[in-house]
């Protein structure tokens, strides 16, 4: 074999895969360093389950990347196997050929990425080409499969990924984004069709596409990464290792069922979480951060959770049962705090806060600029301004008009890499008012005094910390208040009183205050123009 093989399989500086721009925020290339971290986690788990054995010295293990883009996982796996099998298979030609033809498999997500992956792994876009380092392939694709796949649809919705026909039915000139791995009813049969034989993969690893336009309003998009995870687990590998957005842990459009299954799955062995924006994938804006997990078929117990911030662990890793709550509590330090609060057995604010469209009025509803020609005019808090609406034109909860209300903006956050306030300042809305779905009605009251005490409670660091545990993105729907106790409002609650009520330790108080910044001195907002007050 020529010297090209040796060059290809050793470290090089610069690494070309660090220089490639992402195609989009939906199909993100995995940085080589991040892929290496995931493979380290995999190797450690393998050794722990195999009496210290070296995964990379096993010539029988089969690896699949079902959503390969740059080919980084397959390339790094090949490099490690090349070193690990050197003693058993001294011939470099034979060793590399064995690894690439018997152990390493991939499915490209587009034609372009399949060519890129083959170039990364085989050193040639043709697996059987003159310059390929694999010498026994008879096809251009080798073990990195790609063929154009078309969507199938029913009633203008695509069957497998759920997006709309209008969004992706774009003709033959453009990619279909119909991903072969998830466009099947029987994934095991599909693998046989793609690779031949009875394909049982020991390790499935990847970074799937994140979302597809679902045909909703504006840039509405539905997540699809969970579909790749579910199909991978249907193949019953020994290990599955995936990096995905972390928003599934506490939210995400259509992810309730997936979250419930993941939290209840005792085969989840470890989760490594990167909540800081841009940290896991520099330059890529993924709200809520990213994380990767390791699923182990033989594991049956708690999952070890580790959070990294600025490249360092935020504290010791903790093994815990993820289904203790209906969302994944990302920070281990928050768990004992929540346990103390839950022990009190109090109702939460999710029973008090309204759902979206509290008065049945959409965000883009525009009222009248003046109340002068309206009978029974109602002041309307709307997006960035106030306007007016006739009382009889309010579609829902018309009785709330006569109450004191505390409003909270539904979308609350900024573009900053670190969020520290989590909720905007409450708005005190007097009787004779309503709002569009830009706001939630966080509470309705008979008196201004009680409304103000409630608004003051929402401004505490204690409340905003509990909100942060359920708020992975800018969306602050009713569900984010699900950990906040609904306390009696016969007094004004301060952080000091709340810390004492739940017997929080100095370390727990310090943790809360390290995560949540104080609001400025102005207590409440009484206009409709103060939105997104996070940083």
N, C-alpha and C positions, 0 to 999 in steps of 0.2 A: 504493500500500500504506500502511496506517496505521502509526503510530509504534510499534505493538506489536512489529513485526518488528525494528526497530532495537534496542528494549529487550531483546528475546529473545536477540539474537545478540551483544550486548556483555557484558563482564564485569559482575557485579553483586555487591554485598556486603550481606547475606550471600547465599551461594549456597545455594539451597534443597536441593541434593543433598548438602550437607555436614551437613544437619540431620535426615536420614532414618535411623531406626534399622534395623540389619540384620534381615532376617527370621529368620536363624539363622546359625550358624557354617558351615553347608554352602552357603548361598546368600548370599554376601557382596557388598554394594554396593561398588563401586570408588570411592574418594575422587577427586574431580575433579583434585586435584593429582597423584595417582598416574597417572590416565589421561593427563594432560598429559605426564608424564614418558615414558610409553610412546609417545605420539605424537611426541615430540621424537626419540626413538631411531629411530622409523620414518622420519621426515623426513630425518634425517642419513644413514641407509642409502640412501634413495632418491636423495638428492643425490650421494652417493659413486658410485652406479651409473649416474647419468644426467647426468654432466658438470656437476654443480652445480645441476641444475634444481630448481625449487621444486615439491614434490609438490602443494602446495595451490593451485597455479596451473594445474593440469591438469584440464580439465573432462570428460575421458574416463575417469578412474579410478573404479572401482567398489569400494565398501567394504561389508563384511558383518560384523555382530556376530551370531553364531549363538546367543548365550545372553544376550540383553540383559535387564537388570533395571531399573536406573534410567534407562537411555538415555544415560548419561554419555559413552560413547565416540562414539555417533552425534551427540550434541549438540556435543561439542568438535570433531569432524571437520567438522560443518556450519559452525561458527563460523570455523574456519580456512579452509575453502574459500570462505566468503563474503568474507573479506578477500583471499584470494589471487586470486580471479577478478574482482575489482572492475574492474580495467583492461580486461579482455577483454569483460566483460559489465556495463556501467555501470548498467543498469536493475536496481534492487534487487529488484523484483517478479520479473523474469525470472530473475535470478541465483538467488534463493532457491528458486524453483519448480524450476529445472533441478537444483539440488543435491539437493533432497529427492525428486524423482521419478526421477532418472536415476543418482544416484551413491551414495546412502546407503540401506542395507537392514539390517533386523534381524529376528531371530526371538525372540519373547518366550518365557520359560521357564514362566511361569504367566499366567493371565488378568490378575491384579493387576499384575504387572510389565509386561505389554504395554501396559496403560492408562497406567501411570506413564511408560514410555518414550515413548509417543506424546505425552503431555503435555509431556515434556521437549524433544522434537524439533519437534513440530508446534504446540506451544502449545495443544493441544486433544486430548482423548482420542479424538476422531473426526477422522481425517485429512481428511475432506471436510466437516468442520463449519464453522459460520459463523466461528469464531475461528481456524481453522487458517491458518497462514502459507503452506501449500502450496495452490495454487489449482486444480490440475487432477486431483486424485484423485477417483475415482468410488466408492471404497469407504471404509468406516469405518477399516479397518486401514492403508490406504496401503501403504507398503513395510515396515511393522513387523508381521509376520505372527504370529498366534497362533490356533490352534484346539485344542480339547481332544483329546489323543491318548491312546488306551488302550494298555496293555501287551499284548503277545502272550506267551504262556507255554507252556512244554513241561515236563512232569513237575514242576509247581509252581515252576519257575524262569522268570523273565521272559527272553525270548530275547535282547534286545539289551543290557540293563544288568546282567543276572545276579542281580538281587535276588530275594527270595522272593515268591511270590504272597501268602503270609500277611501279609507286612510292609506291602504297599501296595495290596492289594485291599480298598479301604475304602468303596466305594460312590460314587454320583454327587455327593454333597454336598461332597466334599473333592477337592483337587487330586490328580491321578494321579502327578505327577512322572515322567511318560513324556515325555521330551524329544524333540521331533520331529527334531532335527538328528542324533541318534544312533540313532533307532529306524527304521532303514532299511538295506537291503542295498546299495542303489545311491544314493549321496549326490548324484550329478549329476542323476539322474532326479528325485530328491526336490526339488532346487532348481528344476528346471523346473516341477514341479507347484505349488510354492509361489509362484514369482514370474513364471512364464511365460517363454517364449523360451529361448535358449541362454545361461544365466547363467554368465559367466566373471568371477569376482571377482578383482581385482588385490590387494586387501588383505583378510585375514580377521583380526579382532581381537576379543578378549573376555576375560571372567573367568568361566569355566564353573562350574556347580555342582560341589561338591567330592566328595560322597559320598552314598550311599543306604544305609539299613538293609538288611543282607543276610540278616536272619533268624537270625543267629548268636546266641551267648550274650550276654545283657545288651544293651549298646548297640552291639554289633558292627555295623560299617559297612564297606562296600566303596567304594573310590575310583572315581569315574566321570569326573573331569576329563580323564583321558588319552583317553577315548573321543571327547570333543569335539576334542581336538588331532588325533587320528588321522583323524577324518572331515574336518576342515579341510584336512589335507594331501592327502587323496584328491581334493579339488577342485582341486589344483595351482594355488594362487594364486601371484602373484609374491612376496608377503610374507605371513607369518603371525606375529602377535604375541599371545601369551597370557600371562596372569598365573595362576599356580597355586601350591598348596603346594609347598614345596621337598623334601618327604620322598621324592619319587620319585628323588632324586639318589642316595640310599643305602639306601632301604628302601621301606616301604609295602606294604600287603596286595595281593598279586596284580599288583605293578608290575614284576616282574623282566623280562618281555618288553619292556614299554614302555621301561624304563630302557636296556636293551641297544640298542634301536632308536634312541633319542635320542642315546646316546653315540656311536653309529657314524655318525650322520647328518651328513655334511660340509656340508649346507646350513644348519646352525645357525650363524648369524653372530655372535650375541652373547647373553650371559646376564647379567642384573643381579640380584644376590642380596641379600636382606634377612634374614639369619639371626636377628636379635634379635627376640624375641617382642614383638608389638604394634607394631613399628616401621612396617612397610609399611601395615598396616591398623590404626590405633589402636583399642584396645578390643576387638579380635577375637582370640581365643586360638587361634592356628593353630600347633600344635607343629612345631618345625623351621623356622618362618619361611616366607616366601613369596619368589617370584622371578618375573621375566618373561623371556621369550626372544624373539628375533627370528629367524625362519626365512626364508631368502632363496633362492629357487629357483635363482638364477644363481651363488650363492656355492658354492665347492667347496674347502674348506680348514679350517684351525683355527678354533676359536670363541673369541671374546674374552670373558673372564670378569672381572666387576667385582663386588666385595663392598662394600656400604654398611653403615655402622654409625653410629647417631646422625646420620644424614643426610650423612655424609662418607665418601669412599672410604677403605678400610683400607690401600690401597697402589695402585700402578699397575695398570691393567688389563693382563691378560696373554692373548695369543693362544696357545691350546694345543689339542692333539688330545685330546678328551674320553675317547676309548676307550683311553687308556694304562692305565687301571685299570677294574675291573668296577663301580666306583661313581664318581660325580663328586666329585672332591676340590674342595670349595667354596672353600677359601682358597688363593690363589696362593702365599702364603708357605710353604705346606706341601709344595708340589710338589718343590722341591729336597731337602727333608728325606727325603721318601719315596723319591726316586731313589737317595739314598745307602744307605738301608736295603735297598731292593730289589737293589741291586748286590751285596750280600753273599750273595744266593742262599740264604737260610735259610728253613726251613719256618716256618709261622706257627701261632699258638695256635688257629686255627680247626680244626686237626686234633687238638687236645688237649681242647678244651672240649666238653662234652656238648651234645646237642640238648635240646629241651624235654622235660619229663617224664623226667628221668634215671633214676628208679626206677619209672616208669609210674604215678605217683600224681598226680592232679589237684590244683590249688590248693585246691579246696574239700573235699579229703579230710580227715577228722577221725579221728585215731587215738585210742587209749585214754589216759585221763588218768593211768593208773598202769601200771607194768610188773609188778605183783605177781601177776596171774593169767595171764600170757603165758608160753608156753614159748619160749625163745630170743628174749627181747624185744629190739627194736631201737629206739634213740632216734630220733625223727623230727623233723627241722627242718621246721616248717610255717609258715604265714602268721601272724606275730605271736606265735607260741608254740611250745613243744616238747610233743610227746606221744609215744606209744609204739605200736608195731605188731609183731605176731608176724613173725618172719623168713620163715616159709613163706607169708605173705600179701603179700610184696613181688613185684610183677608182673615187674620187669625189673632186670637188672644186679645181681642178688643178691650176686654175688661182690665187688662194690665195698664192701659193708658192712664187710668185714674190713680195708679199707685206710684210711690217712689220706687225707682229702679236703680240698680247698679249695673252698668254696661261694661263689657270687656271686649276689646277688639278680637276678632276671630283669628286673624293672621297677625302674629306678634313675633318680631325678630328682625334682625338686620343681616347684612351681608358679611358681618365680622366673622373671623375664624373662631372666635370664642364667644359664646353667649353667656351673659352673666346676670341678666335681669328676668328673663323668661316670661314675664307678663308686663304689659303696659300699665300705665296708671289707670285705676278705675275711673269711670265717668259717673257722676251723680246726675241722674235724669229725674227731674221733678214730674209731678202729675201733669197730664196733658202732653205727654211725649210718647214717641214710638221710635223704632229703628229698622234699618234694613239688615240683611244678613251679614253686613260688614261687622256687626256686633253680635255678641250673645248677651242675653239678659242673665246676668250672674245671680240675681236675686231680686225679689219684689217685696216691698215693705209698706206698712201703713204710715210710717213716720220718717221724717228726714233724719232724726237722731239715730235710729236703728240702721238706716241705710248707710250713714256715715261710719258707724262702728263696723259694719260689715266691710265697707270699702277699705277701712283701715286694716282690718284683718287680712284682706287680700294683698295688701302691700308688704306684709311682713316677710322677712327672709324665710321663715319657717314654711309658710304657705308656698312661696315661689320655689323653694327647694323641693317640696313634694310634687309640685307641678313639673319640675324639670325631669323627674324620674319617669314621667309618662309622655314627655314632649320631645320626640326625636327630631322634629323639624319645626318650621315656623307655624304650622297649623296648631291652633290652641282651641280645639273643639271641646265639647263637654267632657269627653273621656279623660282629658289631662288633669281634671280635678278629682279623679277617682281615689286618690290617696289622702285628700285634704279633709280632715274632720269637720263635720257640720256642728259647730259649737254654739251654745246659747249666747245670744247677743245682748245680755243684760249688763255687760261690761265691755270696756275697750281692751282688746287683746294686743299685747306687745310680745315681741320675741322673748323677752325675759320671762314673762308669765307662761308662755308656751313651752319654753325649755324646762321650766320648773314643773309644769303640769305633767309632762311625760318623762320626767326624771332623766333628762339627757346629761351625759357626762361632759366634762370640759373638752375632751377629744372630739366627741360627737358634735358639740356646738362649734368647735373650731372648723370641723369639716364642712358643716353647713355654710358657715360664713366665708369659707374659702371658695365656695362654689357660687354664691349668690351675692351680688353687689347690692348696696343700699340704693333706694330711689333718692332723688333729690328732695329738698326740703318741702316743696309744694306737695300737699297731701293728695289732692284729687284733681282730676280734670273735669271741667264743667262745659267743655266745648266738644265739637265733633272733629276737631282738626288734629288732635294729638294721637297719632297712630304710629306703631312700630317703634316705640320708645324703649329700645333694648340697650343701646350702648351709648 
